[in-house]
Amino acid sequence: MEQEYVKIRATNPDGFTANITQLCRSITWSGDWRNAARTLRYSPMVSAVDIHLPRAPTELGGSVQFWRESDLLMDAYALERTRDSLGNTIDVTAYDRGLYLTRNSDFRRVEKQTAEAVTASVCGKFGIPVGELAATGVPITRNFIGVTVYKIIMTMYSLASDQTGKQYRIRFRGSKLEVVEMKQSDESMILKPGSNLLSCVAKESASSMTNSVAVYDDQYNLVTIQEDGEAVKLYGLMQAAIRSGAYDNPGGHAQQILKENGLKTTITVNTLGNLKLITGSTVVVEEPATGVNGLFWIISDTHTWQRGIYQTKLTLSLGGLMDKQTAGSEAK
């Protein structure tokens, strides 16, 4: 089957390689703001009796490259596969190198180093190539004992975010890790019915809100309370407590908690497939039936090619979401 726009080239550990795009009954390429790795799921046809059906490389540990023409979208490894005796496909799941950020941990003492410097150092230790790393210029001191590489990197950038007010995310471009600042695009795609928007569901929720933050010192004394008074009045008190000594700027961190944990508006849309619609990008939605209208951040994306049809499912948020981490401990 000819899959429009994309191709998959798979290679077994023994070196056997093939373009298996036409063998795949389905292809799914996806990412989420909370996950370090993007995934590629594909289902090549196999047969024990049809000698004319080409062999598909599906061995675990093999490499997989996902392309759009000459543009490499993903460089990954096949790490899961499923075969059903009643079926005629092998279902394979491949992960990009973000998986190795979560499967390797480190002991590390950080003394007045920036997030970008620590990222380069820890990735070098585990053989993970790096590309562009967002510059924060914020020196941080922290101890990490048996903490995953992903949490080390995101904790460093989370602490820097409290100082810079910016949000950061990890992504892989080919084999190289990048950390980029989340920014609104000047050329956000417009999604609307009759053009490229197939469906839209809007959900509002205050069930996981934090509308007040109490800041305590190391002697358990209340230092200050920062809150969203209108939200407290409308929804009731939902207070988080933090220790001032755990943050270089506890007031800024408290404000960040309020900003990131207010009323949640989540939009789920299905669109005609477009490879530009990936997590971390922004889109403009114009949908009159639900009243959804404005600029949104993509916080998860799923691209599916099946039976000659390519569609994209997106989860959208009014604000960009950074996977804030607070691993490790403050160095004494």
Secondary structure, DSSP 8 states (H G I E B T S, - for coil): ---SS-EEEEE-TTS-EEE-GGGEEEEEEEEETT-SS-EEEEEEB--SS-TTS------TT-EEEEEETTEEEEEEEEEEEEE-TT-SBEEEEEEETHHHHHH-EEEEEEEEE-HHHHHHHHHHHTT--EEEE------EEEEEEEEEHHHHHHHHHHHHHHHH---EEEEEETTEEEEEE----TT-EEE-BTTTEEEEEEEEE-TT---EEEEE-TTS-EEEEEE-HHHHHHH---EEEEEGGG-SSHHHHHHHHHHHTS-EEEEEEEEE--TT--TT-EEEEEETTTTEEEEEEEEEEEEEEETTEEEEEEEEESS--------SEE--
